[in-house]
Amino acid sequence: MSYQVLARKYRPQKFSDVIGQEHVTRTLKNALEQGRIAHGYIFSGHRGIGKTTVARILAMALNCRSKDAPVAEPCGVCESCTEIRAGNSVDVIEIDAATNRGIDEIRELREAARYRPARDRFKIYILDEAHQITDAAFNALLKTLEEPPGHVVFMLATTAPEDIPQTIRSRCQHFSFRAVKFEDILGQLRDLTGREQIKADEDALALLAEAGDGSMRDALSILDQAIASSSGALTLEGVRQLIGSAPSHVLENVMKAVAQSSSEDVLRQVDELISEGQNPTHFARQLVRFLRNATVAKVAGKDSPLLQISGDERERVARVAELFSEEDLARHLQIMLRTHGELGYRQEQRFHLELGLLKMAHAQRLLPIEELLSGAGPSAAVARPVARPSVV
């Protein structure tokens, strides 16, 4: 049998298996138990968080043959469930709306929806990337969604619900999916590596969970790569090299140089990173996240649930937070956000990264506006090793 990637191998087959979307799965299960089945659903949210998976589970629950009516949890073993899971059910039609987005395709769908299902209770249409459908095609679907046949259920999955016309949204039940929490992704990765009998350092799994950026599928895809590139065990350094991240201690050292207003040290750190092949845009993005976490640690403490990072990373951002005031960190975060935005469309990326870091180092030398207004002279800056930036 050919190899199956982890994201497909461990795709949830029941509502209870879905990670991080309890507010959606609980509502759908209650609706199924009460027989309150809508004719149209919109599942929206971040990529890789279970929209299409939940649509398939809902389709299985509606057509499950373990009982004479829809069930709250599909059995997973009846003919209907196995066919839907395999993607070859004649009554559950998955359509890629990104390529079938025109009015002709939607008219064909509308005509086919008039006929009763071949075998199951419902004829179900799952439209993935539904926001790609044209306005004319949505208008052609409008009447069918407003007064659909009793045997038809539409499920629209999208990452951009605002692009779906309001006339369509008002005729469907809208479920907004959330980004999966760091702890949930980490727990799932820990569980899957145990099932696959893969040795993995906790810090390596934490870095994978952070790289997933709220997407369970992204985290599993990177885990697949990490397993393939490892020699039997997942290590922090191996995962870091795979995803191209700069070591966390480098971020800390850069911010220490900024705290000391040492422009030379800042430029030396950048030169070492570029010489090692680091991408300036990726490093700027890392530093933005690092500064955000340091700001949260300064405001709410290193143990705050607002920090979705590992224990070692909490200690690191806490140390950096001690070097700056809250105003300093807010200013530096603003500078790096602007720098990261500029790197996306600039040719000389290294120079723009260096300029952004130098701005941060220079900001440490500025006097706060209240000291200037109170009459304190430039000597005040000498007395303070670390000065807060002025308001300019």
Stockholm file with secondary structure:
# STOCKHOLM 1.0

chainA/1-392         MSYQVLARKYRPQKFSDVIGQEHVTRTLKNALEQGRIAHGYIFSGHRGIGKTTVARILAMALNCRSKDAPVAEPCGVCESCTEIRAGNSVDVIEIDAATNRGIDEIRELREAARYRPARDRFKIYILDEAHQITDAAFNALLKTLEEPPGHVVFMLATTAPEDIPQTIRSRCQHFSFRAVKFEDILGQLRDLTGREQIKADEDALALLAEAGDGSMRDALSILDQAIASSSGALTLEGVRQLIGSAPSHVLENVMKAVAQSSSEDVLRQVDELISEGQNPTHFARQLVRFLRNATVAKVAGKDSPLLQISGDERERVARVAELFSEEDLARHLQIMLRTHGELGYRQEQRFHLELGLLKMAHAQRLLPIEELLSGAGPSAAVARPVARPSVV
#=GR chainA/1-392 SS CCCCCHHHHTCCCSGGGCSSCHHHHHHHHHHHHHTCCCSEEEEECSTTSSHHHHHHHHHHHHHCSSSSSCCSSCCSCSHHHHHHHHTCCSSEEEEETTTSCSHHHHHHHHHHTTSCCSSSSCEEEEEETGGGSCHHHHHHHHHHHHSCCTTEEEEEEESCGGGSCHHHHTTSEEEECCCCCHHHHHHHHHHHHHHTTCEECHHHHHHHHHHHTTCHHHHHHHHHHHHHHSSSEECHHHHHHHHTCCCHHHHHHHHHHHHTTCHHHHHHHHHHHHHTTCCHHHHHHHHHHHHHHHHHHHHHCTTCTTCCSCHHHHHHHHHHHHHSCHHHHHHHHHHHHHHHHHHTTCSCHHHHHHHHHHHHHHHTTSCCHHHHHTTCCTHHHHHCSSCCCCCC
#=GC SS_cons         CCCCCHHHHTCCCSGGGCSSCHHHHHHHHHHHHHTCCCSEEEEECSTTSSHHHHHHHHHHHHHCSSSSSCCSSCCSCSHHHHHHHHTCCSSEEEEETTTSCSHHHHHHHHHHTTSCCSSSSCEEEEEETGGGSCHHHHHHHHHHHHSCCTTEEEEEEESCGGGSCHHHHTTSEEEECCCCCHHHHHHHHHHHHHHTTCEECHHHHHHHHHHHTTCHHHHHHHHHHHHHHSSSEECHHHHHHHHTCCCHHHHHHHHHHHHTTCHHHHHHHHHHHHHTTCCHHHHHHHHHHHHHHHHHHHHHCTTCTTCCSCHHHHHHHHHHHHHSCHHHHHHHHHHHHHHHHHHTTCSCHHHHHHHHHHHHHHHTTSCCHHHHHTTCCTHHHHHCSSCCCCCC
//
